[in-house]
Amino acid sequence: MENENLYNVYSEERTGLLVGKLMQKTYLWMTFGLIITALTALYVAGNKSMLMAIFSSSTTYFILIIAELFLVGFLAARIHKLSLPVATVMFMAYSALNGATLSILLLHYAPEVIATTFFVTAGTFAAMSLVGFVVKRDLSAGGKFLMVCLFGIIIATVVNMFMHSPMLHMLISYVGVVVFAGLTAYDTQKLRLMFEAAGDDMTETHQKMALLGSLTLYLDFINLFLFLLRIFGGGNDD
């Protein structure tokens, strides 16, 4: 019995170490993706020919958006069949494409607004991710509710493309902040539980799980940033 207890303690410690390593990899990859996005956005915003190539034609812009959606969907569906290097390159490519399509924000908003929004986003994300990591209560029910709210945001956004209501625009922004702050906590907890159930040995499969998790948290961060930017920018999106 004593040997069994010692084995259980040892196994729990190994699992805990693995979870810590995988979470660390997840945040490192997410941070790397954000850096690529920021650098790409800065480069494109400072290059008039690239700006014209992307934004003067709605066709080019939507091709980039479709490429982003394809990369996200393909990674999520096929990551277990891809090698880790290929999956990593695809994540980097997505981050760069996202930076290109978001580059126009650097011309649309004042630098101090973008800087303030980034630091508020980083603080909010860190706090909510910490909540998701340490809280014992199951957040799955709340996560499902937030996903329903997210679909509501998408529908309301499409409707407001025709209504052009500033009030609805800001309401969507505030709700969006709440939804993605909540999703950050939910996704973090989901990743922790997934890593805990994955065993106690580091494999390429574990690392691909961490990469996919980094994509999820990256999307939470980016969307949280965009909704906060609308608020701090005074709804100046037109």
N, C-alpha and C positions, 0 to 999 in steps of 0.2 A: 504493500500500500504506500509506504514511504517513497519507494523508488518511482512508483506511478505518479505520486504528487510532484516529485522533483522533475520528472519528465514533462509533466503538464506545465510547470512553471517555466522550464527551459524552452518548451515549444511556444508558450505565450510570449516569452522575451524575444525569441527569434522572429515571431510574427510581428511583434511590435516594432522591431528594428527594420523589418522589410517594409512595413507600412510607412514608417518614417522616411526611408530611402525613396520609396515610390512617390510619396507626396512631395518630397524635395525635387525629384525629377520633374514632376508635373508642374510645379511652380517655376522651375528653371526654364522649361520649354515654353510655358506661357509667357514668361518675361522676355525670352528670346524672340518669340513671335511678335510681341508688342514693340520691341526695339526695331525689328525689321519693318513693321508697319509704320512706325514713326519716321524712320530714316527714309523710307520710300516716299512717304507723304511730303517730307521736306524737300526731297530731290525733285519730285514732280512739280510741286508748287513753285519751285524756283526755276523751272524750265518751261518757258512759254510755248515752245513747239510741242512738248508733250502734253501740256494743258490743252492746247488747241486740238491735238489729235484725239484726246480722250473726251473732252467736254463739248467740242463744237459739233460733234455728231452724236445724236442719241443712239444710233446703231452701235457705234464703238463702245459707248458707255454700257449699254445693255449686254453686249457681248462679254464685257468684263464681269458684269454682275452674274450672268449665266455661268461663266467659267468659275466664279467663286462658289456658287451654289453646287455646281458639279463636283468641285474638289471636296467640299464639305460632305456632300452625300456619298461620294465614292469612298472617302476615308472612313466614314462611319460604317458603311456597309461591308467594306472589303479589307479593313485593316488587318484582320487576322490572317488573311491570305497574302498580304504584302510583306516584304522584308522590312525590317526596321529602318534601314537607310532610305529606301524608297518612300516609306510613309513619312519620314522626317522631311525629305525634300518636298513632298506634296504639301506638308504643313507650312514649310517656309514659303513655297510658291503662293499658297493662299494668303499668308500674312502680307506678302509683297503686293499682290493684287488688291487686297483690302486697303493697303496704304495708298495705292494709286487712285482708287475710287473715292477715298476720303480726303485726298489732298486739297480739294476745293475748299474744305472747311478752314484751312489755314489762311485763305484769302477772304473768307466770309466773316470770320470772327477775329477780334483783336487778340494779339498774343497773350495779353494778361488774362483775358477771359479763358482762353484755352489752357493756360498754365494753372489757373485757379481750379478750373473744372477737373483737370488731370489729378491734382493733389487731393481734391475732395473725393474723386472717384477711387483713387488708390486707398485712401483712408477708409472709405465705406466698404470697399471690397475686402480689405484686410480684416476689418471688424466682423463682417458677415461670414467670411470664410472661417475665421476663428470660431465663431459661434457654431457653424456647421460641423467643425472638426471635434469640438469638445462636448457639445450637447448630447445627452443620452436619449432624449425623447425622439421617437421616430418622426421624421419630417415628411414622409412620403405623401401623407394626405394633403399637407400644405403644398407640396410640390405639384400635385395633380391640380389643385385649385389654381395655383399660379400659372400653370400651363393653359388652363381655360381662360384666365385673364389675359394671357398673351395673345391668344386667338382673338379675343375681344379687342385688344389694342390694334391688331392688324386690320380687323374689319373697320374699326373707327377711323384708322388712318386713311384707308381707302375712301371711306365716305367723306372725310374732310378734304380730300383732294378735289372734290367737287363743291363742297360747301365753303371752304376757305374761312372757317370760323376760328378766330384767334383764341376764343375761350375754350373751344374743344381741343385746339392744338395744345394749349398749356395743360389742360386736364389730362390729355393723353401722356404728356411729358411727366407729370407728377405720378400718375399711375404706373408708367413705365419704370420710373426709378424704384418704386416700391416692389414691383414685380421682379426686376432683375437683382435687386438687393436680396430679396427672398430666395430667388433661384440660386444665387451664389452660395447661400447657406445650405440649401437642399442639395445642390450638385456636389458640394464639398463632402457632406455627410455620405452621399451615395458612393463617392469615390473611396472614402475611408472604409466603408463597409465592404465594398467590392475588393479592395486590397486585402482586408482582413480575411476574407473568404478564399483568397487565391493561394494560400499555402505559405510556406516560410523559406522558399528558395527563389532567388532572383533568376528569371529566365527572360528570353527575348519577348515572350508573350506578355509577361508582366510589364516590360518596358513599353510595349505597344499599347497596353492598357493605360499606362501613364501618359503617353503621347496623346491618345484620344481624350483622356481627361483634361489635358492641358488645352486642347481645342475647345472643349466645353466651357472651361473657365475663361478662356480668352474671349469667347463670344459673350459671356456674361459681362466681362469687364468692358468690352467695346460698346455693347448696348447700354450699359449703365452710364458710360461716358457720354454717349450721344444724347441720351435723354436729359442728363444734367446740363449738357452744353446748351440745349434748347432753353432751359430754365435760366441759367446764368447769362445766356446771350439775350435774354429778354424776349424769347420767342422769335428772334430775327432770323427766320428760315426762308423767307420769301425772296 
